[in-house]
Amino acid sequence: MPANILVVEDEPAIQGLLKLNLEHAGHRVVCVGDAEQAQRLMRQMLPDLVLLDWMLPGQSGVQFARALRRDERTRQVPIIMLTARAQEEDKVSGLDAGADDYVTKPFSPRELLARINAVLRRRAPQRTDEPVELAGLRLDPATRRVWAGDRQIELGPTEFRLLHFFMAHPERVHSRAQLLDRVWGDHVYVEERTVDVHIRRLRKALAPTGHDRLIETVRGSGYRFAAA
């Protein structure tokens, strides 16, 4: 599944290489040259992943990573450090700052893509095309189909995304605001009651096979996918 990737890199040649390879792999890419530009852009829309150079003009990549992890809004955005600093203590510093992975220059584009996919599978599984099977349901993002056993369940696009997110994060309680950010998208201005409408539609679609019971309401908190 295509991901929105923000590249924070001040060398134009490396920016171009990353953009070419990532777009060839199907991702959507925006490149900026420093942390300040990245901060301005992320106020408008959160990316699915940040590729972050360490040595940047002004604020360093490590400082920027720490700032992202301190902010509740950006805390969950996956970060991959991309840098020429290859010493063990540098890697430890980058990971301690909040990076999910650390890739040294020069790098193999194929390896970098594999690392990106691995981080997305771990941190944002709803952004991948890997099928999910849980509690008697099978969801295939590539074909946009859901089955309960041999029976296909018809879902609208929003209900499909909602179920994919729930199945990728089972047993966790998600508030309506969190669901709006992660399923509808950051800075999409719709009312929180919209979530309730789509939850009802999802439960109605799952009811014929009895799987509507998996979508639990947690009073005062939000909703949970009960996989047990």
C-alpha positions in Angstrom: 0.0 0.0 0.0 1.5 3.4 -0.9 2.8 5.4 2.1 3.2 9.2 2.4 7.0 9.6 3.1 8.6 12.8 4.2 12.3 13.0 3.3 14.3 15.5 5.4 17.7 15.7 3.6 19.8 18.7 2.6 21.8 17.1 -0.2 19.9 17.5 -3.5 21.5 14.5 -5.1 20.4 12.2 -2.3 17.0 13.8 -2.2 16.6 13.0 -5.9 17.8 9.4 -5.5 15.4 8.8 -2.6 12.5 10.4 -4.4 13.1 8.4 -7.6 13.4 5.0 -5.8 10.5 5.5 -3.4 8.1 6.8 -6.0 9.1 3.8 -8.3 8.1 1.6 -5.4 4.7 3.3 -5.3 5.1 5.7 -2.4 4.2 9.3 -2.3 7.3 11.5 -1.4 7.8 15.0 -0.3 11.4 16.3 0.2 12.6 19.2 2.4 16.0 20.4 3.3 15.9 21.1 7.0 13.9 20.4 10.2 12.2 23.8 10.2 10.6 23.1 6.8 9.6 19.6 8.0 8.0 21.1 11.1 5.9 23.5 9.0 4.8 20.8 6.6 3.9 18.4 9.5 1.6 21.0 11.0 -0.5 20.6 7.9 -0.4 16.8 7.4 1.3 14.0 9.2 3.3 11.6 7.0 3.2 7.8 7.4 7.0 7.8 7.8 10.0 10.2 8.0 13.4 9.6 6.5 15.6 11.8 8.5 19.2 12.9 7.9 21.3 13.5 11.0 23.5 16.3 9.6 21.1 19.1 8.7 21.5 22.9 8.7 20.1 24.4 11.9 18.4 21.8 14.0 20.1 18.4 13.7 18.1 15.2 12.8 18.6 13.8 16.3 17.2 17.0 17.9 14.3 16.9 15.5 13.6 13.2 16.2 13.5 14.0 20.0 11.1 16.9 19.3 8.8 14.6 17.3 8.8 12.0 20.1 8.0 14.7 22.8 4.9 15.9 20.8 1.8 13.7 21.4 0.6 14.5 17.9 3.8 13.3 16.2 4.9 10.7 18.7 3.7 7.7 16.7 5.1 8.7 13.3 7.8 6.2 12.3 11.3 7.6 11.8 14.3 6.1 10.0 17.6 7.9 10.4 19.7 8.1 7.2 23.2 9.3 7.8 26.9 8.9 7.1 27.6 8.6 10.9 28.3 4.8 11.2 29.9 4.5 14.7 28.1 2.4 17.3 27.7 5.3 19.6 26.1 7.3 16.8 23.6 4.5 16.1 22.8 4.3 19.8 22.2 8.1 20.0 19.9 8.0 17.0 17.9 5.1 18.3 17.7 6.6 21.8 16.4 9.8 20.2 13.4 7.9 19.0 14.4 6.5 15.6 12.8 3.2 14.6 15.8 2.2 12.4 19.2 3.6 11.4 20.6 3.3 7.8 24.1 4.4 7.0 25.3 6.1 3.8 26.1 4.9 1.2 23.0 2.8 1.2 21.4 0.2 -1.0 18.0 1.5 -2.3 16.7 -2.1 -2.1 17.8 -2.5 1.5 16.3 0.9 2.4 12.9 -0.1 0.8 13.0 -3.3 2.8 13.8 -1.4 6.0 10.9 1.0 5.3 8.5 -1.9 4.8 9.7 -3.5 8.0 9.1 -0.4 10.0 5.7 0.2 8.5 4.7 -3.4 9.3 5.8 -2.9 12.9 4.6 0.6 13.5 1.8 1.2 11.0 0.6 -2.2 9.8 -2.6 -0.7 8.3 -0.3 1.0 5.7 0.9 -2.3 4.2 -0.7 -4.7 1.7 -0.2 -7.7 3.9 -3.3 -9.7 4.6 -4.6 -9.8 8.2 -6.3 -12.8 9.7 -7.9 -12.5 13.1 -10.9 -13.8 15.0 -12.3 -15.6 12.0 -11.9 -12.7 9.6 -9.5 -12.4 6.7 -8.8 -8.9 5.3 -6.7 -8.4 2.1 -5.7 -4.8 1.5 -4.4 -5.5 -2.0 -7.8 -6.7 -3.2 -9.9 -4.7 -0.8 -11.9 -7.8 0.3 -12.9 -9.2 3.6 -14.0 -12.8 4.3 -15.6 -14.6 7.2 -14.7 -18.2 6.4 -15.9 -18.7 2.8 -18.3 -15.7 2.9 -17.3 -12.4 1.5 -18.3 -9.3 3.5 -19.1 -6.2 1.5 -17.8 -3.0 3.1 -17.6 0.6 2.0 -14.2 2.2 1.7 -14.3 3.9 5.1 -15.6 0.8 6.9 -12.8 -1.2 5.2 -10.1 1.2 6.5 -11.7 1.2 9.9 -11.7 -2.6 10.1 -8.2 -2.8 8.8 -7.0 -0.4 11.5 -8.8 -2.3 14.2 -7.4 -5.7 13.0 -3.9 -4.2 12.8 -4.2 -3.0 16.4 -6.3 -5.6 18.3 -7.3 -5.2 21.9 -6.3 -1.6 22.1 -8.8 1.1 23.0 -8.9 4.0 20.5 -10.7 7.2 21.2 -12.9 8.8 18.5 -10.2 11.5 18.0 -7.5 8.9 17.5 -9.6 7.0 15.0 -10.3 10.2 13.0 -6.5 10.9 12.9 -5.4 7.4 11.9 -8.3 6.3 9.7 -9.7 9.5 8.2 -6.4 11.3 8.2 -4.7 14.0 10.2 -6.3 17.5 9.7 -9.5 16.1 8.2 -12.1 18.2 9.8 -15.1 16.1 10.5 -17.1 15.7 13.7 -16.3 12.9 16.1 -19.9 11.6 15.9 -18.9 10.6 12.3 -16.9 7.8 13.8 -20.1 6.4 15.5 -22.0 6.4 12.2 -19.3 4.3 10.5 -19.0 2.0 13.5 -22.7 1.3 13.2 -22.3 0.6 9.5 -19.3 -1.7 10.1 -21.2 -3.6 12.8 -24.2 -4.0 10.5 -22.0 -5.4 7.7 -20.4 -7.9 10.2 -23.6 -8.9 11.9 -24.7 -11.7 9.5 -21.6 -13.7 10.5 -21.7 -12.7 14.2 -18.5 -10.7 14.0 -20.1 -7.4 15.0 -19.5 -8.5 18.6 -15.8 -8.0 18.0 -16.2 -4.2 17.8 -16.7 -3.2 21.4 -17.7 0.1 22.9 -15.6 1.1 25.8 -17.7 3.6 27.8 -16.1 7.0 28.2 -13.0 6.0 26.1 -13.9 4.8 22.5 -13.8 1.5 20.7 -11.8 -1.7 20.8 -11.4 -4.7 18.5 -11.7 -7.7 20.8 -9.7 -10.5 19.1 -10.1 -13.0 22.0 
